[in-house]
Amino acid sequence: MTGGDTGIPPWTRQDGLVAIGAAVVDLIAYTLASQSAGWPVMASGILLLVVSALPLLARRTHPLSVFAAVLVLEVALRVALPVTPGLNTTLVVALYSVVRAGRPAATVAVTLATITLTLVVPGGGLSFGWALAAYGTSTLLVVVTGLAVNRRQRDLEANRQLLAARAVADERRRIARELHDIVAHHITVMQLMAGGARANLAHAPDTAREALITLEDSGRLALSEMRQLLDVLRADEEPRGRPAAPEAPQPGADDLEGLVAESRLAGLPTELSITGDPSPLPPTVGLTVFRLVQEGLTNTRKHAGRARAYVHLTYHPGRVTVEVRDDGAGTVADPESAAPDGPGRTRSGYGLIGMRERVALQGGSLDAGPLDEGGFRVAADLPLPLSPPAGADAGAVGPVREEARR
């Protein structure tokens, strides 16, 4: 059953239950009031009570019209019957529906109309003073309840909007971190590879060719990762029902060897060691480990000068730690990230901020700052779930390994 061309039903099952409930309560109240006063239960009263509840079916779509119809039937009921059950449940529901519609002028009008009805046509055998006190208080209680529910609904809606805005902001920060990691790492590597190829083009063509191949691979990977992020940004613009393209696997802890090899080709001597009992990492933890190492090596290439880098990944029971340090002496401005007692040399602000956010999202801790003996160190401690989820880094599984490569 539809209402016109809008496709919206004029009433729902809930509306029907409300109407039936109001009619039943009114019938019970009328029966008890008649027996208490010594009057017979009249068929006309039963009929009027049932008919007066029928307009409640449209209380959501036409609350003011429903209230007017119920009010007219209430007047007829009070005039026709010697005993009425006071403020009928049907009238209370109609009044509440108008208040919930949120129109101040209509709320004032129906409140005055209800109080006026109870005073002009009391119908309950009460004096004017008692009728004003009883029915007036009941009417105001219904109105206050409706207004309170409206306020609660507005607060809930504001809270939902705030949560939605916060989710959007969190997603933007996540994308900003990804873009920073992709651009800072790959563009730095591409710049170094291009410089190395140019320097060796004349006297070492094989070395130049290898540098150009690495440059091409790095550029292709950067474009692929950036395309993934752009697909996320354009997700809401895609037509509904269109199947989403499968995402490329995110890098994880098993990709550190390739990252370190790329760092060596970019001119930064880098050592990688993995200790402990390797266990499957959740995808988010594996990605965090990869991005931390990626950002740490990028900062070393940009700020440490002539240096060596050391990457150490350690598996502990229930957690994993990753450390990136170097023996260089570069300086950048991010005072908050410096060690309290250190010499004051720090690394790039946005990179360390992104690291801290990533680690915080995993419930871990990050320590970053200059070393007393020289160089810079970034170390993160990331907790692991009790049982690894499906889809964890498969490459992290294997025998206990101790690797040290240049």
C-alpha positions as CSV (number, residue, x, y, z in Angstrom):
1,M,0.0,0.0,0.0
2,T,1.6,3.2,-1.2
3,G,0.8,6.9,-0.7
4,G,0.4,8.5,-4.1
5,D,3.4,8.6,-6.4
6,T,5.9,9.0,-3.6
7,G,6.1,5.3,-2.9
8,I,6.0,6.1,0.9
9,P,3.4,4.0,2.8
10,P,0.8,6.2,4.6
11,W,1.2,4.1,7.7
12,T,3.5,1.4,9.0
13,R,3.1,-1.7,11.1
14,Q,4.4,0.3,14.1
15,D,1.7,3.0,13.5
16,G,-1.0,0.3,13.4
17,L,0.3,-1.1,16.7
18,V,0.3,2.3,18.3
19,A,-3.3,2.9,17.2
20,I,-4.5,-0.5,18.4
21,G,-2.6,0.0,21.7
22,A,-4.1,3.5,22.3
23,A,-7.7,2.2,21.5
24,V,-7.2,-0.8,23.9
25,V,-6.0,1.4,26.7
26,D,-8.9,3.9,26.2
27,L,-11.4,1.1,26.1
28,I,-10.1,-0.4,29.4
29,A,-10.1,3.1,31.0
30,Y,-13.6,3.8,29.8
31,T,-14.9,0.5,31.1
32,L,-13.4,0.9,34.5
33,A,-14.6,4.5,34.8
34,S,-18.2,3.5,33.8
35,Q,-18.2,0.7,36.3
36,S,-16.8,3.0,39.0
37,A,-19.5,5.6,38.4
38,G,-22.3,3.0,38.1
39,W,-23.0,3.7,34.4
40,P,-23.4,1.0,31.8
41,V,-20.8,0.6,29.1
42,M,-22.4,2.0,26.0
43,A,-21.8,0.6,22.5
44,S,-21.6,4.2,21.2
45,G,-18.8,4.9,23.5
46,I,-16.8,1.9,22.4
47,L,-17.4,2.8,18.8
48,L,-16.3,6.4,19.3
49,L,-13.1,5.3,21.2
50,V,-12.2,2.9,18.4
51,V,-12.9,5.5,15.6
52,S,-10.9,8.2,17.4
53,A,-7.8,6.0,17.4
54,L,-7.9,5.3,13.6
55,P,-6.4,8.8,12.6
56,L,-3.3,7.8,14.5
57,L,-2.3,5.6,11.5
58,A,-1.2,8.9,9.8
59,R,0.4,10.5,12.8
60,R,3.9,10.5,11.3
61,T,3.0,12.0,7.9
62,H,0.2,14.4,9.0
63,P,0.5,15.0,12.7
64,L,-1.4,18.3,12.8
65,S,-4.4,16.9,10.8
66,V,-4.4,13.8,13.0
67,F,-4.5,15.9,16.1
68,A,-7.4,18.0,14.8
69,A,-9.4,14.9,13.9
70,V,-8.7,13.3,17.3
71,L,-9.7,16.5,19.1
72,V,-13.0,16.7,17.2
73,L,-13.8,13.1,18.1
74,E,-12.7,13.7,21.7
75,V,-15.3,16.6,21.9
76,A,-18.0,14.3,20.5
77,L,-17.0,11.6,23.0
78,R,-17.2,13.9,26.0
79,V,-20.6,15.3,24.9
80,A,-22.2,11.9,24.0
81,L,-21.1,9.9,27.1
82,P,-21.9,10.6,30.7
83,V,-18.5,9.3,31.8
84,T,-15.2,9.6,30.0
85,P,-11.8,8.3,31.1
86,G,-10.2,11.7,31.4
87,L,-7.3,12.6,29.0
88,N,-7.5,9.8,26.5
89,T,-4.4,7.9,25.4
90,T,-5.4,8.6,21.8
91,L,-5.3,12.4,22.4
92,V,-2.0,12.0,24.3
93,V,-0.4,10.2,21.3
94,A,-1.8,12.8,18.9
95,L,-0.4,15.6,21.0
96,Y,3.0,13.9,21.3
97,S,3.2,13.4,17.6
98,V,2.7,17.1,16.9
99,V,5.4,18.0,19.4
100,R,7.8,15.5,17.9
101,A,7.3,17.2,14.5
102,G,9.3,20.0,15.9
103,R,7.2,23.0,14.9
104,P,7.1,25.5,17.8
105,A,3.9,27.3,16.7
106,A,2.0,24.1,16.2
107,T,3.2,22.8,19.6
108,V,1.9,25.9,21.4
109,A,-1.4,25.7,19.5
110,V,-2.1,22.0,20.3
111,T,-1.1,22.4,23.9
112,L,-3.5,25.3,24.4
113,A,-6.2,23.4,22.5
114,T,-5.8,20.3,24.7
115,I,-5.9,22.3,27.9
116,T,-8.9,24.3,26.7
117,L,-10.8,21.1,25.8
118,T,-10.3,19.6,29.3
119,L,-11.5,22.8,30.9
120,V,-14.5,23.6,28.7
121,V,-15.7,20.0,28.4
122,P,-14.2,18.2,31.4
123,G,-16.2,15.0,31.0
124,G,-14.8,13.4,34.1
125,G,-17.0,15.0,36.7
126,L,-14.2,17.1,38.1
127,S,-14.4,20.7,39.3
128,F,-12.7,23.4,37.2
129,G,-9.7,23.6,39.6
130,W,-9.1,19.9,39.7
131,A,-9.5,19.6,35.9
132,L,-7.0,22.4,35.4
133,A,-4.5,20.8,37.8
134,A,-4.9,17.3,36.6
135,Y,-5.3,17.7,32.8
136,G,-3.1,20.8,32.5
137,T,-0.2,19.0,34.3
138,S,-0.7,15.8,32.2
139,T,-0.7,17.9,29.0
140,L,2.5,19.8,29.9
141,L,4.2,16.5,30.9
142,V,3.5,15.1,27.4
143,V,4.8,18.3,25.8
144,V,7.9,18.4,27.9
145,T,8.6,14.7,27.1
146,G,8.2,15.3,23.4
147,L,10.6,18.3,23.5
148,A,13.1,16.3,25.5
149,V,13.1,13.5,22.9
150,N,13.5,16.1,20.2
151,R,16.6,17.5,22.0
152,R,18.0,14.1,22.4
153,Q,17.5,13.3,18.7
154,R,19.3,16.6,17.8
155,D,22.2,15.7,20.0
156,L,22.5,12.2,18.6
157,E,22.4,13.6,15.0
158,A,25.1,16.2,15.9
159,N,27.2,13.4,17.4
160,R,26.8,11.3,14.3
161,Q,27.9,14.2,12.1
162,L,30.8,14.8,14.4
163,L,31.9,11.1,14.2
164,A,31.5,11.2,10.4
165,A,33.6,14.3,10.1
166,R,36.2,12.8,12.4
167,A,36.2,9.6,10.2
168,V,36.8,11.8,7.1
169,A,39.6,13.7,8.8
170,D,41.2,10.4,9.9
171,E,41.0,9.0,6.4
172,R,42.5,12.3,5.0
173,R,45.4,12.0,7.5
174,R,45.9,8.4,6.5
175,I,46.0,9.3,2.8
176,A,48.3,12.2,3.5
177,R,50.7,9.8,5.4
178,E,50.6,7.4,2.4
179,L,51.3,10.1,-0.1
180,H,54.1,11.5,2.0
181,D,55.7,8.1,2.3
182,I,55.3,7.3,-1.4
183,V,56.5,10.6,-2.7
184,A,59.4,11.1,-0.2
185,H,60.8,7.7,-0.7
186,H,60.3,7.0,-4.4
187,I,61.1,10.5,-5.6
188,T,64.3,10.5,-3.5
189,V,65.3,7.2,-4.9
190,M,64.5,8.3,-8.5
191,Q,66.5,11.5,-8.1
192,L,69.6,9.6,-6.8
193,M,69.2,6.9,-9.5
194,A,68.9,9.6,-12.2
195,G,72.0,11.3,-10.9
196,G,74.0,8.1,-10.7
197,A,72.9,7.1,-14.3
198,R,74.0,10.5,-15.6
199,A,77.4,10.3,-13.8
200,N,78.1,6.8,-15.1
201,L,76.6,7.0,-18.6
202,A,79.9,7.7,-20.4
203,H,82.4,5.5,-18.6
204,A,80.2,2.8,-17.0
205,P,77.2,2.2,-19.2
206,D,76.3,-1.1,-17.4
207,T,76.1,0.7,-14.1
208,A,74.0,3.4,-15.7
209,R,71.7,0.9,-17.2
210,E,71.1,-0.8,-13.9
211,A,70.4,2.6,-12.3
212,L,67.9,3.4,-15.0
213,I,66.1,0.0,-14.5
214,T,65.8,0.7,-10.8
215,L,64.6,4.2,-11.6
216,E,61.9,2.8,-13.9
217,D,60.8,0.2,-11.4
218,S,60.6,2.8,-8.6
219,G,58.6,5.2,-10.8
220,R,56.2,2.4,-11.8
221,L,55.7,1.3,-8.1
222,A,55.1,5.0,-7.1
223,L,52.5,5.4,-9.8
224,S,50.8,2.2,-8.8
225,E,50.6,3.1,-5.1
226,M,49.4,6.7,-5.9
227,R,46.8,5.3,-8.3
228,Q,45.5,3.2,-5.4
229,L,45.1,6.2,-3.2
230,L,43.4,8.1,-6.0
231,D,40.9,5.2,-6.4
232,V,40.1,5.6,-2.7
233,L,39.5,9.3,-3.1
234,R,37.2,8.7,-6.1
235,A,35.3,5.8,-4.5
236,D,32.2,7.9,-3.8
237,E,32.1,9.0,-7.5
238,E,31.8,5.5,-8.9
239,P,28.3,4.4,-10.0
240,R,26.6,2.1,-7.5
241,G,26.6,-1.5,-8.3
242,R,29.9,-1.3,-10.2
243,P,32.3,-3.9,-8.9
244,A,35.4,-2.4,-7.3
245,A,38.8,-3.2,-8.8
246,P,40.9,-5.4,-6.6
247,E,43.5,-3.6,-4.6
248,A,47.2,-4.5,-5.0
249,P,48.7,-6.2,-1.9
250,Q,50.0,-3.7,0.6
251,P,53.7,-4.0,1.4
252,G,54.7,-5.7,4.7
253,A,57.6,-7.0,6.7
254,D,58.5,-9.5,4.1
255,D,59.2,-6.6,1.6
256,L,62.0,-5.1,3.8
257,E,64.8,-6.9,1.9
258,G,63.7,-5.3,-1.4
259,L,63.4,-1.9,0.4
260,V,66.9,-2.2,1.8
261,A,68.3,-3.4,-1.6
262,E,66.7,-0.3,-3.2
263,S,68.3,1.9,-0.5
264,R,71.7,0.4,-1.3
265,L,71.3,1.1,-5.0
266,A,70.3,4.7,-4.2
267,G,73.8,5.1,-2.6
268,L,73.1,4.5,1.1
269,P,75.0,1.5,2.6
270,T,72.3,-0.3,4.5
271,E,72.3,-3.4,6.7
272,L,69.2,-5.5,7.6
273,S,69.0,-7.9,10.4
274,I,65.9,-9.9,11.5
275,T,66.0,-11.8,14.8
276,G,63.6,-13.7,17.0
277,D,61.0,-16.2,16.0
278,P,59.2,-14.7,12.9
279,S,55.4,-15.0,13.1
280,P,52.7,-13.9,10.8
281,L,52.0,-10.1,11.1
282,P,48.5,-8.6,10.7
283,P,48.4,-6.6,7.5
284,T,48.2,-3.3,9.3
285,V,51.2,-4.0,11.5
286,G,53.2,-5.3,8.5
287,L,52.4,-2.1,6.6
288,T,53.3,0.0,9.6
289,V,56.7,-1.8,9.9
290,F,57.4,-1.3,6.2
291,R,56.4,2.4,6.2
292,L,58.5,3.1,9.3
293,V,61.6,1.6,7.7
294,Q,60.8,3.3,4.4
295,E,60.5,6.7,6.1
296,G,63.6,6.1,8.3
297,L,65.8,5.3,5.3
298,T,64.4,8.3,3.3
299,N,65.2,10.6,6.2
300,T,68.7,9.2,6.4
301,R,69.3,9.7,2.7
302,K,68.0,13.3,2.8
303,H,69.5,14.5,6.1
304,A,72.3,12.3,7.4
305,G,75.0,13.1,4.7
306,R,77.6,10.4,4.2
307,A,76.3,7.7,6.5
308,R,75.5,4.1,6.9
309,A,72.0,2.9,7.9
310,Y,71.0,-0.1,10.0
311,V,67.6,-1.7,10.1
312,H,66.8,-4.2,12.8
313,L,63.5,-6.1,13.1
314,T,62.9,-8.3,16.2
315,Y,60.1,-10.6,16.9
316,H,59.1,-10.9,20.6
317,P,56.2,-12.9,22.1
318,G,53.2,-10.8,21.6
319,R,55.0,-7.8,20.0
320,V,57.5,-6.8,17.3
321,T,60.1,-4.0,17.4
322,V,61.7,-2.3,14.5
323,E,64.7,0.1,14.6
324,V,66.3,2.3,11.9
325,R,69.5,4.1,12.9
326,D,72.4,5.7,11.1
327,D,75.8,7.2,12.0
328,G,75.3,10.4,10.1
329,A,75.0,14.0,11.4
330,G,72.2,15.7,9.6
331,T,69.9,18.4,11.1
332,V,66.3,19.3,10.4
333,A,63.7,21.2,12.4
334,D,61.4,19.3,14.6
335,P,62.3,20.2,18.2
336,E,59.6,18.0,19.7
337,S,61.1,14.8,18.3
338,A,64.6,15.4,19.7
339,A,65.8,13.4,22.7
340,P,65.5,15.5,25.8
341,D,69.2,15.3,26.6
342,G,70.5,15.0,23.1
343,P,72.5,17.5,21.1
344,G,69.5,18.9,19.4
345,R,69.8,17.3,16.0
346,T,66.4,16.2,14.7
347,R,64.8,14.9,11.5
348,S,62.0,16.0,9.3
349,G,58.8,17.0,11.1
350,Y,56.1,15.6,8.8
351,G,57.8,12.2,8.5
352,L,58.1,11.7,12.3
353,I,54.6,13.0,12.8
354,G,53.4,10.4,10.3
355,M,55.4,7.7,12.1
356,R,53.9,8.6,15.5
357,E,50.4,8.5,14.1
358,R,50.9,5.1,12.5
359,V,52.4,3.6,15.6
360,A,49.7,5.2,17.8
361,L,47.0,3.6,15.6
362,Q,48.5,0.2,16.3
363,G,48.6,0.9,20.1
364,G,52.5,1.0,20.1
365,S,55.2,3.4,21.1
366,L,57.8,5.3,19.1
367,D,61.2,6.6,20.2
368,A,63.0,9.0,17.9
369,G,66.0,11.2,18.4
370,P,69.7,11.7,18.0
371,L,72.3,9.3,19.5
372,D,75.0,10.5,21.9
373,E,77.7,8.8,19.8
374,G,76.3,10.5,16.6
375,G,73.6,9.6,14.2
376,F,69.9,9.3,14.5
377,R,67.6,6.5,15.7
378,V,64.0,5.6,15.2
379,A,62.6,2.7,17.1
380,A,59.0,1.4,17.4
381,D,57.4,-1.2,19.6
382,L,54.2,-2.7,18.1
383,P,51.9,-5.1,20.0
384,L,50.6,-8.2,18.2
385,P,47.2,-9.9,18.6
386,L,47.1,-13.1,20.5
387,S,46.2,-15.1,17.3
388,P,47.3,-13.7,13.9
389,P,44.4,-12.9,11.6
390,A,43.9,-14.4,8.2
391,G,45.7,-12.6,5.5
392,A,48.8,-11.8,7.6
393,D,52.2,-11.4,6.0
394,A,53.0,-14.9,4.7
395,G,56.5,-13.9,4.0
396,A,57.1,-13.3,7.7
397,V,56.7,-17.0,8.4
398,G,59.9,-19.1,8.4
399,P,62.7,-20.5,10.5
400,V,64.6,-18.3,12.9
401,R,66.8,-16.0,10.8
402,E,69.8,-13.8,11.5
403,E,70.6,-11.8,8.5
404,A,73.3,-9.1,8.0
405,R,73.8,-7.9,4.5
406,R,75.4,-4.9,2.9
